[in-house]
Amino acid sequence: MFKKISHTTMQFLHSSKVFKHSLLAVLTLLLSIYMGLLWHYGDEAHLGISGLFILALGMMLYESPKPLKLFPTKLGLFLGAFGVAIALSISAFLLHQQSTYQGSTLHSPLLVSLLRLLPALIGLSLAVLAKGLPGIRYFWREEGLLLAVGLPGVLALFVADISPLTAVFSAKLLAIGGFDIVQEGVTLSLPGGSVIVYYGCSGIESICYLLSLSVLFLIMFPVSGFKRFLAPLVGIVLAFVINSFRVALMAILWAKNDVERFDYWHMGEGSMLFGLAAVIAFSVFYVVVLQSLEKRSTLAASS
């Protein structure tokens, strides 16, 4: 099969800018389809973070310190084209499923996994197309970005429900605030009403997003030593704590029978504001880490 690709054709691909531009066009098309699927499924939160990661990917490709030299191989062209075909097939399958789930976030583990890991498959396929199998190693940073945007969400499907832990921590916050709180399992009871901390309010989604963001920061602005492991841990803690404050606030609002504000912080824009607060808090933490490393290097150079 591979012999059908002539030596002249391979030489043309090695030297042609058309091939490079074609790969970028395919990458753009496939990622656009992926973003379109997120839009149609109503997965706005993941749409936002995916856009951030794709923007970071574009910056990495554009600001690469060395010019991109393509070395396509016959095996790489075959495997890469096969990967692109699989990505398109998955996209078509998800688009067909969208007619059933339109306007709501996906709940099926299979569909969630396919959608979340689609960017990683796209990145891997294009890397193999560009440089054959060595392209997997050459583009590891770009592939890492596209994998990180979805992998935490897939792994979360197989992690135990952390709702009981969120309920306990939120109850502690309310008790510290002087509220007469009773916590039984995932139920938080205040004089005037009770709320149940379901899986969707446990904070697992926010944790996944900050884990993804920590990988993005580590790839774009690398740090060394223990700080590489500290960043994901801080992301997990920040996401969990900030979401617990949100749960505590919703318990207070429900006990006061303030349904309008409860809905705002539960399913409205307010829920995204807490997610944004977690992202900002983690970004500030990482900037502080980078500044401390820069000061150390400056002092070491001047001494």
N, C-alpha and C positions, 0 to 999 in steps of 0.2 A: 504493500500500500504506500509506504513511504517513498519508494523509488519513483512513483509517479510525479513527484515534485522534482523538476529538473535542477541541475547544478546552476544554470543561468538564472532561474527563478530565485534560488536561494541567494545568489550574489546580489540580485536586485533588491531583495528584502533587506539584506545587510546594509546597503548603502542608501536606501530610499527614504526620504523624509515623508513620502506619502504613507509608508507603512507605519511610521511613528504617529503621524496625524490620524491615521485610521484607527490605531489602538486607542488613542485619546478619545476619539469620537465614539468608539464602542463602549469605553469606560463611562463616558458621560451619558450615553443612551441607557445603559443598564442601571446606573445609579439613579437616573431620572425615573425609570420604571419603578425602582424600589421605593423612591420617595412618593411616587404616585400611589403605590399600594398602601403606604402608611396613611396618606391623606384620605383615601377612600374608606379605609377601615376606621377612620376617626381616631387614630392613635397619635394625638397631637403632641403629647409629651415626648414620645420617641421620635417623632418627626423633627422636633426642635433639636434634640441632641444629635440626631443623624446629620442634620444640616451642618451643625458645628464640626462634626468629624469630617464630613466631606470637604468643608472649607479648609480644614487643617490639611487634608490630603492634597488638595490643590496647591496650597502654599508650599508643601514639601516638594511636590513635583516641579513647581515653577522656580523655587529658590534652591534647587539642587546645586551644590558647589561644583559638581563636575558634569560635563555634558553627557546626556544619556546616549549610550551607544548600544544599539540593538544587535543581538547575535541569535536570531531565530534558528531553531533546529527543526528537522523534519518531525521528530517525535514531539517536540514542544508545540509545533503548529497543530498537530493532530490532537494532543491532549488539551491544549488551550481551547481549540475550536469545540471540542467535546464538552469542556467545562462551560463555555458560553452557551452551548445548546441546552445543557442541563439547567443553567440559570434562567434561560428564556422559558423553558418548560415549567420550572417551578413558578415563575411569575405568572404564566398563563393559568396554572392550576390555582394559584392564590386569587387571581382575578375572578376565576369561576366561582370560588368559594365566597368571594366578596358579595355576591348576590344574596347569599344567605345571611351574612353577618354585617351587611351595609349599615354604616352609621354607629357601629359599636366596636369596642376594642376586642381583639381576638381572645378567646378563652381556651380553645383547643390546644393542648400541648404540642401536637404535631404541627399545626398551622403557625403557632408562635415560634417554634424552633426553626421552621423553614424560612419564615420572614426575617427573623433576627439574624440568621446565619447566611442569608443571601448575599450581603455585601462581602463577607469573607470569601465565599465561592467566586464572586466576581473578581476580587483582587487577586486571588490565586490563579485563576484562569488567565487573566491578562498578563501576570508576571511570567507564566510559562510560555505564553505566546511571544512575549518580548525577548526572552533570553533562554528559552528552553528550561530544563529542570534547574540549572543554576540560578534562574531568575527568582526562585523561591527564597533563596538565601540573600540575593542581591536586594530584593524589595521587602525585606523582613519588616522594616519600620512601617511601610505603607500597609502591608498585610496585617501587621499587628493592630494598626488603627481600625481597619475594617472588621477585624475579628472582635476587638474590644467593645465596639459599639453595640454588639448584640449578645456576646457570649455570657456576660453576667446574668442577663434576663433569662437565658436558656437554663443556666445552672440553677437559678432560683426556683425553677419548676420542680427540682428534685431535692430542695432543701426543706427541712421541717418548717411548719408554719410558726412564725415568730410572734403571732398575735398575742399569745399569753404573756410573753415577755414585754411587749409594748403596753399591754394593759397594766401590768405590775408597775412599770416605770412611770406611766402617766398617772397612776394612782398616787405614787410617791410624790410627784410634782404637785398634785392637788392637795395632798396632806401637808406638804411644806407651805403651800399657799394659804393654809388655814381652813380648807374646805372639809366638810363632814363627808368623807368619801368612804364607800364600802366597795371593795373589789372582790368579785367571785369569778374565778376563771377569766373569761374575756369580757365580763360585764362590769361596767363602772356605774355605781349607783350614787346619786346625789339627792338630797331632799328636793323633790320636784320632778324627778325623772331618771331614767337609766339609758345608757348607750352600750352597744355591743361592738367590740373591736373586731371587725372581720379581717380577712386576709388582705383585702384591698386597702385597708387603712393601717396595716401593720408597719408600713414604712419600707417594705422590701423593695418596692419599685424605686424609691428614692435612693436606697442603698446601692442598687444596681447601677443607677445613673452616675453616682459619685465614684463607684469603682471604675466605670468606664472612663470618667473624666480624669481619674488619677492616672490611668494608663496613657491617656492623651498627653497629659502634662509631663509624665516621665519620658515619653518618646520625644516630645517637642523641646522640653527643657530638662534634660537628664540631670539627676543628682546621683551621688555615689554613697556607698556605705549603707548604714542603717536607715537613712532617710528614704531609700528606695522602698523599703518595707513599711516605713512609718506612714507614707502618703496614703496607701490604700486603707490602712487601719484607721487613720484619722477620718477619711472619707466615710467609712462605715459608721463610726461613732457619731459624727456630725449629722449624718442623714437620720440615724435612729433617734437621737436626742431631739432634733428640731421637729421631726414628725410626731414625737411623743408630746411636745408642747401643743401641736395642732390637735391631737386627740383630746388632750386635757381641755383645750378651749372649746371644742365641740361638745364635750360633756357638760361644761358650764352653760353653754347656750341652750342645749336641749333641756337642762333642768329649769332654765328660766322661760321655757316655752317660746324662745326666740327662733322660730322655724326659719324665717327668711335669712337671718345671718348664719344659722346652722347650715343651711343648704349652700350658702356662698362659700363657706370654708370647707364644706364636705365635698361637693362636686363642682362648684363654680370656680371662678378665677382665683378665689382665695386659696384653694388647694395648690394651684400652680405657684402662688406667691411664696408659700412655704418651701416648695421645691427650689424656687429661685434663690431664696434666702440660704438654703443649704449649699447651692452652687457658689454663691458669693462668699460665704464663710470659708469654704474649702479653697477657693481661689486666693483669698487673702492669706490663708495659712501657707499656701505654696509660695506666694510671692515673698512672704517673710522668710521662708526657708532659703529661697534663692538669694535674697539680699544678705542673709547671714553668711552664706557660702561665698558670696562676692566680697564681703568685708574680710573674711578670713584669707582669701587668696590675695587681696590687696595688701593686707598686713604682712603676709608671708613673703610677698615680692619686695616690699620695702625694707624688710628686716635683713 
